[in-house]
């Protein structure tokens, strides 16, 4: 558990006080504009926020926007015609500087009572992911703002029955457009997978993710969003010639979500990840430790708390 304590300590050192997020930080109001953001479980889960920063008001500030979130996710998994349950705890940190640079970090833990998934019934650490991005283009007023952001990062290896022992590299681009009470977004992320350090873990090919999202500000306290995601996993030189990982596979899922503002700085998220194309979970998929991929192993629901500053 010392890893999660280190993560929390870093958060408090960075600021004394998930996803794409279209939040008007120039007014510092949680409900100002519709939000588009990836599921709180990704942290995300791709969890890079896209925030509108007024260069006139925020230019030169070391930290012009800050978001800290955590969520609980319950996932149902079908293995050999049996339904198993996995609980995940997600933590996400986003920092936007006044110099068009942003940073996103997330960490997750998981537990299960199924010995088919893990013989350890205790909560286990997942993989930490860190992304660093640049606000490449930003034009239009606050109600019709258009943005283009690029980012890169890494998923760091872990040591548990859920975490992968790979070090993966991430590259991606995001674009968003507002239309008063509506917001739309497109995103692409390419993951260059590393070789697993654990000899039991299955090799995985490079992973591509395509995302389409839309958000709607229903009222001053309520935002609705819907995301459609398509994941493609390339084939690899796995010794398991008949496995899905050797051939490669793809799947899709949607994420409906409702965000409720409790105050100007605090909000809660309620939603779920539901597969539109299922993947048959075989032994190679379980041994690949791809638990950071939303929707791969099964549908899930989540609830989260966010602090915005």
Secondary structure, 3 states (H helix, E strand, C coil): CHHHHHHHHHHHHHCCCCCCCCCECCCCCCCCCCCCCCCCCCCCCCCCCCCECCHHHHCCCCCCEEEEEEEEEEEEEEECCEEEEEEEEEEEEEEECCCCEEEEEEEEEEEECCCCCCCCCCCEECCCEEEEEEEEEEECCHHHCEEEEEEEEEECCCCCCCCCCCCEEEEEEEEEEEECCEEEEEEEEEEECCCCCCCCCCCCCCEEEEEEEEEEECCCCEEEEEEEEEEEECCCCCCCCCCHHHHCEEEEEEEEEEEEECCCCEEEEEEEEEEEECCCCCHHHHHCCCCCCCCCCCCEEEEEEEEEC
